[in-house]
């Protein structure tokens, strides 16, 4: 697999399209950090890290609106790809849908949202947009 983050986002996208409640994804440290950011910002309901086997898995409970059955995540898009990395300075951090969505940034201080990176004054690699 050349791009594990794109695989992670695609598995989430497919589970949302199929209206699944829970999705299992092979774990890695960067995927765990992205999952924590998505949970903190309210895009997923819950998550659990299973450490069985050599790699382990991440079980993610997706969040749906009880009345409309609409998912909290409308769009997941990969920005920085293995063939074309996208790095930004802290002054040039993107705003997704004028601040309504989040950009997940990989910085020297860890994985964080664009707003947190702007407050910390650090730039980094733009991993994906979520809204």
Buried (B, 14 or more C-beta within 10 A) or exposed (E): EEBBBBBBBBBBBEBBEEEBEEBBBBBBEBBBBBBBBBBEBEBBBEBEEEEEEEEEBBBBBBBBEEEEEEBBBEEBEBBBEEEEEEEBEBEEBBEBEEEEBBBBBBBEEBBBBBBBBBEBEBBBBBBBBBB
